[in-house]
Structure formats: C-alpha cells, structure tokens
Amino acid sequence: MTRSKTVQVKKLTTDQAKKMFHRQAKHYLKISGKEFIQKWDAGQFNGETYTPAVTRVAMLLPFGR
C-alpha cells in the first residue's frame, strides 16, 4: 500500500514572489531577475542559449513580472 504525502502550498506576497524570482535568476544564470526579463523580452534566449537553466527561470516569469 502506498502512502500519500501531504503537501502544503504557501501563498507568496507579490514582494516575496519577485524576490524568489530574482534569487533563482541569480542562482541559475548569475544575472538579476530584471536583467533576465529584459533579455527574455528582447529574444536573447532563443536558439542555442535556451538551456535547462533558462527554462527553470523562464517558468518563474509570472512571479517576476
């Protein structure tokens, strides 16, 4: 028999969400969240630079905007 785990969902404030996005951009790409958004919007992550690290941060874009 498999036991199910309880998962807690934590709601973030807008400020907490933006800080989390910034931390992840710094961690994975060594750039600020603001710089990531600017580069993303300019299309600079298309093609060869579209890596797993970029994907991880891109999935968090709603938190950074």
Secondary structure, 3 states (H helix, E strand, C coil): CCCCCCCCCCCCCHHHHHHHHHHHHHHHHCCCHHHHHHHHHCCCCCHHHCCHHHHHHHCCHHHHC
